[in-house]
Amino acid sequence: MMKKSKLEHSDFAGEFTDDGVTVLVDIFRKAGSTDGWMLEVIDQEEGLTVWEEPFPTDKEAFEEFLATVERDGIRSFLEEPEADVSVH
């Protein structure tokens, strides 16, 4: 059996609500590592938006999420009915 890696979650991770829409922001990396931080957003229908490239810090990942909400609106995470996964 393969051993599953433990993850370290950022303090910036959690629920985020705007314009009546709540999403789960997950910012994480392999526990104990200095690897970059991954950013994923899960919408109310369990649709998943994933950024392909890691961020140097968890703060930068969260700032990218906030910039996306500011630029495109939180509803942009809901607008992919053909695909379950959106990649940024």
N, C-alpha and C positions, 0 to 999 in steps of 0.2 A: 504494500500500500504506500502511496505517496503521502508524505507529510504536508499538511496544508500550512502555508505561511500565515503567521499572525500579522494583523494590520494595526497600524497606529493611526487613529483618527484625529484630525485637527480640532481644536477648540472652535474653529469657525464653522465646522460642519453642523448641520441641524436643519430644522424646518425654517422656511422663509416664505412669508406671505406678502403679496402685493396685488392690488386691484382685484381682491376677492379670490385669488388663486394661491394655493399653498403647494410648494414643492419641497422636496428633501434634497439638500445640498450635501454631498458626501465628498470630503477632501481627505485623502489617506495616502499612506505609503507603507512599505514593508517595515514592520516593527524593528527598531534598533538599527535601522539603516540611515544613510545620508542620501539615499536616492531622492529624486524629485517627487513632488506631491501630485497625485492624480486628482482630477476633478470630474465628478459625475453629478447629474441632476436627474432626479426621479420625479415624474409628475403624478398627479392624482390618479391617473389611469395606469400607473406603473410603466409608462413609457420612459425610456432611458436616453439621455443625452450625455455623450462622452467626449471629452477633449482628448485628442490623441497624444499630444506632447505633455510631458510632466512640467510642473512649475518648480522653480528653485526654492520657493518658500510657500507655506500654506497661506500666508497673507496675500501673496501675488495671485494664487489660485482663486481666493475669495474675491479679490478686486476684479479679476476677469469675469467672474460670475456677475458681480454688481454692474460692471460695464456692459455686459450683454443685456441685462435687464433694462438698464438705462437706454441703450441704443435700440433694442428690438422689442422690449416689453416682455413681461413674464409669460404672456400668452404664447410667445414664440416657442416655448418648450412644449406646447400642446398642439402645434400645427403640423404634425407629421403623421397623418392617418395611414399612409401607405407603409411606413416602416416603424418598427419598434425601437430602432436605435438611430439616433442622430449623432453625427460626429462633427466636432468643431476643431 
